[in-house]
Amino acid sequence: MANFRLPANSRIDAAAGKVFAAPAGASRVRTFRIYRFDPSSADRPRIDCYQVDMARCGPMVLDVLLKIKNEIDATLSLRRSCREGICGSCAMNINGLNTLACTQSCADLGSGEVRIYPLPHMPVVKDLVTDLSTFYAQYAAVKPWLQARTPVSPDRERLQSKEDQEKIDRPSACILCACCSTACPSYWWNGERYLGPAALLAAYRWIVDSRDEALGERLDALNDPFRLYRCHTIMNCTEACPKDLNPARAISDIKRLMLERQH
């Protein structure tokens, strides 16, 4: 009989969670329930409850997390850098949706408790920090750089028309936050073989670049039952992207190019 029970270190210990009450005199208290886990310890994951006075805190979820770390519980671990939705470091799952903590307003999360977890189906380094080693290796596997064999004069650039530039403009805006890939069920099930939406969006960006001269090689590298074709157009990736990109459309266009070169 199949056993679908999660490993012990994946099951939350409901009795172990800690509660950090709001200070006396707090006027706008809001509760944040945050996933806590340290794989180096023998303890199971837990959910800690933090009551934060929003009258003394910035409006974004990242503001809340930094207030918690700086003033309430210094043991909380998270990634963050730019605070402007550019670096992708603070990607996490907030109220069930993958997004960036720095661009997610607390006011847009309703009036109830806010639940914060690490990106789903990724190994947890500690608390809200996930191991993105495989994700970055998959990005590198699509060779995300210009491959051109035609020499160009040292005093000239490789020019392209405005129309050709517009084809790569949106795909180039990807910040590698991993929100899309970690929202994809196909990536959950085949994460080591399916490249995932983010890597395939990067591949598409170079496939349609008029300056690139490795179209055939790029398509050959993706012509695999798992690397490309595990995408079943579920569309979670497009819904999750905090930059409003459309990885699902890019993947469909790659599949179309595969068919066109066969006929």
PEURQUI-V673530 format. One record per pair of residues at least 4 apart in sequence whose C-alpha atoms are under 7 Angstrom apart, sorted by the first residue. I is the first residue (numbers start at 1). J is the second residue. If there is no record, write none. Layout:
BEGIN
I_J ; I_J
END
This chain:
BEGIN
6_10 ; 6_11 ; 7_11 ; 9_44 ; 9_45 ; 10_45 ; 11_44 ; 11_45 ; 12_44 ; 12_45 ; 12_46 ; 13_44 ; 13_45 ; 13_46 ; 14_46 ; 16_46 ; 17_46 ; 17_47 ; 17_48 ; 18_48 ; 18_49 ; 19_48 ; 19_49 ; 19_50 ; 20_49 ; 20_50 ; 20_51 ; 21_50 ; 21_51 ; 22_26 ; 22_29 ; 22_51 ; 22_52 ; 22_53 ; 26_53 ; 27_53 ; 27_55 ; 28_53 ; 28_54 ; 28_55 ; 29_51 ; 29_52 ; 29_53 ; 29_54 ; 30_51 ; 30_52 ; 30_53 ; 30_54 ; 30_113 ; 31_49 ; 31_50 ; 31_51 ; 31_52 ; 31_113 ; 31_114 ; 32_49 ; 32_50 ; 32_51 ; 32_113 ; 32_114 ; 32_115 ; 33_47 ; 33_48 ; 33_49 ; 33_50 ; 33_114 ; 33_115 ; 33_116 ; 34_47 ; 34_48 ; 34_49 ; 34_115 ; 34_116 ; 34_117 ; 35_46 ; 35_47 ; 35_48 ; 35_116 ; 35_117 ; 35_127 ; 35_128 ; 36_45 ; 36_46 ; 36_47 ; 36_48 ; 36_127 ; 37_44 ; 37_45 ; 37_46 ; 37_126 ; 37_127 ; 38_126 ; 38_127 ; 39_125 ; 39_126 ; 53_57 ; 57_63 ; 57_64 ; 58_63 ; 58_64 ; 59_63 ; 59_105 ; 59_106 ; 60_64 ; 60_101 ; 60_102 ; 60_103 ; 60_104 ; 60_105 ; 60_106 ; 61_65 ; 61_101 ; 61_102 ; 61_104 ; 61_105 ; 61_106 ; 62_66 ; 62_101 ; 62_102 ; 63_67 ; 64_68 ; 65_69 ; 66_70 ; 67_71 ; 68_72 ; 68_73 ; 69_73 ; 69_74 ; 69_75 ; 69_76 ; 70_74 ; 76_127 ; 77_126 ; 77_127 ; 77_128 ; 77_129 ; 78_127 ; 78_128 ; 78_129 ; 79_89 ; 79_90 ; 79_129 ; 80_89 ; 80_90 ; 81_87 ; 81_89 ; 82_86 ; 82_87 ; 83_102 ; 84_102 ; 84_103 ; 85_100 ; 85_102 ; 85_103 ; 86_175 ; 87_175 ; 88_100 ; 88_175 ; 88_176 ; 88_177 ; 89_177 ; 90_100 ; 90_101 ; 90_102 ; 91_98 ; 91_99 ; 91_100 ; 91_101 ; 91_177 ; 91_179 ; 92_98 ; 92_99 ; 92_100 ; 92_101 ; 92_117 ; 92_118 ; 92_119 ; 92_128 ; 93_97 ; 93_98 ; 93_99 ; 93_116 ; 93_117 ; 93_118 ; 93_119 ; 94_98 ; 94_99 ; 94_115 ; 94_116 ; 94_117 ; 95_114 ; 95_115 ; 95_116 ; 98_119 ; 98_179 ; 98_183 ; 98_240 ; 99_179 ; 99_240 ; 99_242 ; 100_104 ; 100_242 ; 117_128 ; 118_128 ; 118_129 ; 118_130 ; 119_130 ; 119_182 ; 120_182 ; 121_182 ; 121_188 ; 122_130 ; 122_131 ; 123_130 ; 123_131 ; 124_129 ; 124_130 ; 124_131 ; 125_129 ; 125_130 ; 125_131 ; 132_136 ; 133_137 ; 134_138 ; 135_139 ; 136_140 ; 137_141 ; 138_142 ; 138_195 ; 138_199 ; 139_199 ; 140_144 ; 142_199 ; 142_203 ; 144_202 ; 144_203 ; 144_206 ; 146_212 ; 147_212 ; 147_213 ; 147_214 ; 148_212 ; 148_213 ; 149_213 ; 152_156 ; 158_211 ; 160_164 ; 160_165 ; 160_210 ; 160_211 ; 161_165 ; 162_166 ; 163_167 ; 164_210 ; 165_169 ; 167_208 ; 168_172 ; 168_205 ; 168_208 ; 168_209 ; 169_173 ; 170_245 ; 171_201 ; 171_202 ; 171_205 ; 172_205 ; 176_198 ; 178_182 ; 178_198 ; 179_183 ; 179_240 ; 179_241 ; 180_184 ; 180_197 ; 180_198 ; 180_236 ; 180_237 ; 180_238 ; 180_240 ; 180_241 ; 181_187 ; 181_196 ; 181_197 ; 181_198 ; 181_237 ; 182_187 ; 183_236 ; 183_237 ; 183_240 ; 184_188 ; 184_236 ; 184_237 ; 185_189 ; 186_190 ; 186_230 ; 186_231 ; 187_191 ; 187_194 ; 187_196 ; 190_194 ; 193_226 ; 193_227 ; 194_226 ; 194_227 ; 194_228 ; 194_230 ; 195_199 ; 195_200 ; 195_227 ; 195_228 ; 196_200 ; 197_201 ; 197_237 ; 197_247 ; 198_202 ; 198_247 ; 199_203 ; 200_204 ; 200_251 ; 201_205 ; 201_247 ; 201_250 ; 201_251 ; 202_206 ; 203_207 ; 204_208 ; 204_250 ; 204_254 ; 205_209 ; 206_212 ; 207_215 ; 207_218 ; 214_218 ; 215_219 ; 216_220 ; 217_221 ; 218_222 ; 219_223 ; 219_258 ; 222_227 ; 222_228 ; 223_228 ; 224_228 ; 224_229 ; 225_229 ; 225_230 ; 226_230 ; 233_248 ; 235_239 ; 235_248 ; 236_240 ; 237_241 ; 237_247 ; 237_248 ; 238_245 ; 238_246 ; 238_247 ; 238_248 ; 241_245 ; 246_250 ; 247_251 ; 248_252 ; 249_253 ; 250_254 ; 251_255 ; 252_256 ; 253_257 ; 254_258 ; 255_259 ; 256_260 ; 257_261 ; 258_262 ; 259_263
END
